[in-house]
């Protein structure tokens, strides 16, 4: 097992054919830190560079996939976050979408905020019975980032994307499957994702890579532009009074006042 910064680990299983990239921050329901984005991207790139790899699985634990970003980091360094965070997020998203092997999200519990962006960047999303997805960025005065607008619109269309990003609804796994966002609901998401990975071994790696590239070329052509626009707009929002109030209200567990 390799340990990366930002509570990220990677482990090779299935005779070296599968790499499991795991978010390991259970005290905060697997919230991501700034270093986590770089580490996820690095772990995916490292696995993809190995010709033995046939699949990468991104997962959390039995309680949560990812609850979003660790908001406590906003208290101690907004300048650093606004300057470097979006480059790190872009690194993570590009590593997943450009990988030559399938990248599968195995999700249990919360798939929230930037954790939802991470899952949506993956090629397939397998959900546990208690999985839900939500993008409550607006409640802390921000917009969705991590390419979520582009990946969501490509998967579920404009109006359902609006429903998620404007109303901040919590969508249960079964509904997300019906929408075409999650692939399926399983009793154990990681076990089912490993079954997918075994199936991929029956197709040549090059054929899978070309198929993935073709789908993404057709559906995610606007992803680079979307990432750039997110970085521009989100940088301004991070420094807004509304964002400061949103984070403070969240940490104080009180109603926000905008």
N, C-alpha and C positions, 0 to 999 in steps of 0.2 A: 504493500500500500504506500502511495505517495501522499505526503501532506503538503498542501499549498497554503499560502497566506489567505486570510479572510475566511477561515473555517471551511475550506474546500479540500476534499480528498479524492484520490482516484485509485481504483483497484481493477486489475485485470482478472477476468474469469473466463470460463468456457474455453479452456486450453489456449488462452491468449487472444481469442477472437472478439471478446467483448470487454469494453472498458466502462466501468460504472463510475461516474463523476457524482460525488455526493456532497450536498450542503449539510454541514454538521454544526449547527448552532441551536441545539434544542431548547436552551434557556429562553431564547427569543423566537421560538417557532421558526427557526431556520431563516431569520432575517439576514439580508445581505449587507456586507460592509463594502466600502470602496475597493479594497483589495480583492474582494470576492469576484468582481467582474473580470479583472485581469486573470485571476486564477482559473476561472471556468474556461475562459478563452484559451489560456495556455494548455489546460488539461485536454480540451477537445482537440486542439492543434497537434499536441503530442501524440494522442491516440491515432489521429488521422494519418500522421506521418509514418506510422508503423504498418507495413504491408499486410501484417497478419490480422489487423483489426477489421471486423466486418460490421460493427455497430457500436455506437456510444449511447449509453443510457444516463440521463441526468435525473437525479432523484433527491429526496430529502430523507424523512424517516416516516414511521407509521403515524405520527401525529400531524405532520404538516409537510407539504412540499416546500413552500417558502411564503412567509407572511409579508414580504415586501422588503423595503430598505430599513435598516436600523436607524430610526429617526433620531436617536441620541447623538449621532454624528453631526447633525445639523447644529447642535449646540456649540460645538467646539471647532469650527473651521469651515464656514461657508465659502470663503474664497477658494480654498483648496478643492472643495467639492465642485463648485461651479466651473473651475478651470479644467480639472482633470477627469472628473467623473464621467462625462459624456464620451470622452475618448475611450475610456475603459469599457463603458457599456457597448459602444460600437464594436470594439475588439471582440467582446463576448458574442454579440449577435452575428457578426461576420464569420467568426470561427464556426458557429453552428450551421448557418445557412450555406456557407461555402465548403463545408467538409465534404469529402468524397464518399463518406459512408453515411448511412442513415443515423440520425440522432433522435432518440425517443425519450420523451419526458414520462417518467413513471411517478404519478402524483397521488398523494394521500392528503386529506384535509385541505388546508388553505392553499390556494393558488392566487396570491393577492399582490397587487401593486406591480413592482418590478419583477416579482416572482411570476406573475401572469405573463409579463412581457417575455421572460425567459422561456416559459413553457410554450408560448405561441411561436417563438422562433424555431422551436424544434419541428421535426418533420412529422411526427406522430405524437399524440398525447393519450396515454392510457391512464384512466382515473380509477381510484378506489371508490368504494361505495359511499364514503362520506366526503368525497372531494367536492369543492365548490370553487368557482372562479369569480373574482371581483377586482375592479380597477378603481379604487376610491381616491385617486390622485387629487381630484377637485376638493376633497374635504380638508386637504392641507394646502390649498391654494396653488396646486400644480396641475400640469397636463400629463397625460400618459407619455412615457418615453420607452426606450428600449425597442423601438420599431413597432410597438404594439398596434398603433393605428393602421399601419400598412399590413401587418400580418393578420390582424383581425378582419379588416375589410376584405382581404383576399379570401379569407375562410368563410365568413358569415355575412358579408355584404354591408352596405352603408347603414341601413336603419338599425340593425341589431348591434352594429358597432357603436352607433350613437347611443343606443339604450344602455350599453355597458359603460361608456366613458362619460356620459352626461348624468345618468341617474344613479350610477354607482351600485347597481343591483348585485346581489349575490346569486349567481346562477348555479344551481345544483348540477351534479355530473350528468344525470340523465337528460336534462334539458340541453346541456352543452353538447351531448352526443346528437340529439335531435336537430340542433342547429348546424351540425357539421363541423364543430370546433374540436371536441374530443373524439377520439377514435372509437373507444368503447369503455364501458364500466366493468371492472373485474373485482373479484373478491380480494385479490392481492395484486396491486398495480405492478410492482417490480417483478413478480413471478411471471406475469403475463408479458411484460416487456422483454424478459429473457426468452420467452417462447418466440416472440417476433424475431429476436436476434438470431435464434437458431434457424428460422425460416430463411433469413437473408443469406445463410451459408449455402443455400441451394441455387443462388444466382451469382454470376461472376461479379466481382467487385466493380469492374469497369462499367458493366451494364447498369448496375444500380447507381453509380456515380453520374452517368450520362442521363439516366431517367430523372434523378433528383434535380440535376442542373436544368433540364428542360422544363420541368414543372416550375421551378423558381424563376426561370427566365420569363415564363409566361405570366406568372402571378405576382411576382415581387419586384418588377422592374422599377417601381418607385421607392423601394426600400432605402437606397442610399440618400435620395432627396429627403425622405421622411426623417431619417436619422439626423441629417444636417439641420432641418427645420426644428426638430425637437431640441437640439442642443442650443440653437439660437434663442428660441422662445423660453425654454425652461431656465436658461441662465438668468434671464430677466425675472422670471417668476420666483426663483430661489431667493432673490434679494428683495422681494416685495413684502410690504407690511402684512398682507393677507396670508402669505406663507408663514411668516413668523407667528402670527396668531393661530393658524391652523395647527402647527407643530406644538405650540404651547398648550393649546386646548387638548390635543390628543394626549400629550404626556401628563397633563393634569386631570385627564378623564372628565372633562366638562364639555358643555355645549359650546361650539365655536361661535364667535361673533364677527361677521364680515360686514 
